[in-house]
Amino acid sequence: MQNISRIYSLSKRNVILRYKNSLVGFFWGFFKPLLYLLILIVVFSSQSPMEHYVLYATSGLIFWFFFSNVTNQSIASIISSAGIIKSLNVPVIFFPLSEVISELFNLMLTLVVFLIAMHWFGIVYSFKLFLIIPVALLFSVFSFGLTLIFCSLNVFFRDVGIMWGTIQPAIFYLTPIAYAEEVITKKSAFVVTLNPIYYFIKLERFIIYQPVDLPPASMWVHCTIIALVMLMMGMFVFNKLKNQFISSI
């Protein structure tokens, strides 16, 4: 119970600090995807034959910004909390974990706002939409695993954060968020399918964008395997390096 209380306190602190002295608070998490959505509408919607392009693009943007925010916030979570780590007996893993939890909270609030707004753009409301919750949890597990690798390496190599910020735009455009999968050429399809984020967004988009059908079991299995493998990789790297954190931060 004490550990749960600590994680809750750290997650609450992250949310408060993120919006401290902000005029609109949480709604910044809504405005950023909205700005990107407006850009995508101007650039891509006229060239896309798909129905309900706004709904299609939004369903991808919501999860992308969750992933982007989690990784960006978490990379420096151990370094930025060096004072607490050195002075208090708090498990180091709580700091990147609290970043994921606080961002998951923001994702849920953002989803509520967007799902209401998407009423005007063709969304079909049904109990199927609640399936977004387990997809978000699976994506959080995947993001946490990747975060553990990044924040662990960043303790020793501060270039990790800079490198990640540099390659993020490339990953964004390699993920079918602004464009339909049908426009991907056979040569490019192989590269896109190597992108694990693609599978989570595809599953989430199936739930939001497909009005009737349920996602096939194969999609759930695929995402579950990716999430668990990444988590195991992240835990392996973190446990290998954690004993050297104190002397390096």
SVG drawing of the C-alpha trace seen along z (x, -y; Angstrom):
<svg xmlns="http://www.w3.org/2000/svg" viewBox="-24 -32 53 46">
<polyline fill="none" stroke="black" stroke-width="0.4" points="0.0,0.0 2.9,-2.4 4.3,-1.8 0.9,-2.5 0.6,-5.7 4.1,-6.8 3.2,-6.1 0.0,-8.0 1.7,-11.0 4.4,-11.1 1.8,-10.9 -0.3,-13.6 2.8,-15.8 3.5,-15.4 0.0,-16.5 0.1,-19.5 3.5,-20.6 2.7,-20.2 -0.2,-22.6 1.0,-24.9 0.4,-28.6 -1.3,-27.6 -4.3,-29.5 -6.1,-26.6 -4.5,-23.7 -5.5,-20.3 -6.9,-21.7 -3.4,-22.2 -3.4,-18.5 -6.5,-19.0 -5.2,-22.0 -2.0,-20.4 -3.7,-17.4 -6.3,-19.9 -3.6,-22.1 -2.1,-19.1 -5.5,-18.0 -6.2,-21.3 -2.8,-21.1 -3.5,-17.6 -7.0,-18.6 -5.5,-21.4 -2.7,-19.2 -4.3,-15.8 -8.0,-15.8 -8.6,-17.1 -6.3,-14.4 -7.8,-11.6 -10.8,-9.7 -11.7,-8.2 -14.9,-8.9 -14.8,-10.8 -11.2,-11.9 -11.3,-14.0 -12.4,-11.0 -9.7,-8.8 -6.9,-11.3 -8.0,-12.2 -8.1,-8.5 -4.4,-8.3 -3.3,-11.6 -4.8,-11.0 -2.6,-7.8 0.4,-9.3 0.5,-12.3 0.1,-10.1 3.1,-8.1 5.1,-11.2 4.3,-12.9 5.1,-9.7 8.5,-9.2 9.5,-12.9 8.5,-13.4 10.0,-10.1 13.4,-10.2 14.8,-12.7 12.6,-11.5 15.5,-9.8 17.9,-12.7 15.4,-15.4 14.5,-13.5 18.1,-13.0 17.7,-15.0 14.7,-12.8 16.4,-9.6 19.6,-10.4 17.8,-11.6 14.8,-9.3 14.4,-5.6 12.1,-5.6 12.4,-2.9 13.8,-4.6 11.4,-2.8 8.5,-4.8 9.6,-7.9 9.2,-6.8 6.1,-4.8 4.5,-7.8 5.1,-9.7 3.2,-7.0 0.3,-7.0 -0.1,-10.7 0.0,-10.8 -2.6,-8.0 -4.8,-10.1 -4.5,-12.9 -5.2,-10.5 -8.5,-9.5 -9.6,-13.1 -8.6,-13.9 -10.4,-10.9 -13.6,-12.0 -13.4,-15.5 -12.5,-14.2 -15.2,-11.4 -17.8,-14.0 -16.5,-16.4 -16.4,-13.5 -20.2,-13.3 -20.2,-15.9 -17.7,-13.9 -19.4,-10.5 -18.5,-8.5 -21.0,-5.8 -21.5,-5.5 -21.7,-2.0 -20.4,0.0 -17.6,1.1 -15.9,-2.3 -15.1,-1.0 -12.6,1.3 -10.4,-1.7 -9.5,-1.4 -7.7,2.0 -6.0,0.8 -4.8,-2.3 -3.5,0.0 -1.7,2.2 -0.2,-0.8 0.8,-2.2 2.7,1.1 4.5,0.9 5.4,-2.8 6.5,-2.1 8.9,0.7 10.4,-1.6 10.6,-4.4 12.6,-2.2 15.2,-1.7 15.4,-5.4 15.5,-6.8 18.1,-4.2 20.4,-4.9 19.9,-8.7 21.5,-8.6 24.8,-7.7 24.3,-9.2 22.5,-12.5 22.3,-12.4 19.5,-9.9 16.9,-12.6 18.2,-14.7 18.4,-11.7 14.8,-10.7 13.5,-14.2 15.2,-14.1 13.8,-10.8 10.3,-11.2 9.0,-13.2 10.2,-10.3 8.4,-7.8 5.2,-9.9 5.2,-9.9 6.1,-6.2 2.9,-5.6 -0.4,-5.8 -1.9,-8.6 -2.4,-11.3 -2.8,-9.0 -4.7,-5.8 -2.9,-2.5 -4.0,-1.9 -1.5,-4.6 1.5,-2.7 3.5,-1.2 4.7,2.4 8.3,1.3 7.3,-1.0 4.8,1.5 7.6,3.6 9.1,0.6 5.7,-0.5 5.0,3.0 8.3,2.9 6.9,0.0 5.3,1.4 3.2,-1.8 1.4,-1.1 -0.3,2.0 -1.7,0.1 -3.0,-2.8 -4.5,-0.3 -6.4,1.5 -7.6,-1.7 -8.6,-3.1 -10.6,0.1 -12.6,-0.5 -13.3,-4.2 -13.5,-4.2 -15.2,-0.9 -18.9,-1.4 -20.0,2.3 -17.3,4.9 -15.2,5.9 -11.4,6.1 -10.3,9.6 -8.5,11.6 -5.3,11.6 -5.0,7.8 -5.3,8.1 -2.8,11.0 -0.4,9.1 -0.5,5.9 -0.4,7.9 2.8,9.7 4.4,6.5 3.6,4.8 4.9,7.6 8.1,8.1 8.9,4.4 8.1,4.4 10.5,7.4 13.2,5.7 12.7,2.5 12.9,4.3 16.0,6.2 17.9,3.0 16.7,1.1 17.7,3.9 21.1,4.2 21.9,0.5 19.9,-0.7 22.7,0.0 24.9,-2.5 22.3,-5.3 23.2,-6.9 26.8,-7.4 25.9,-8.8 23.1,-11.3"/>
</svg>
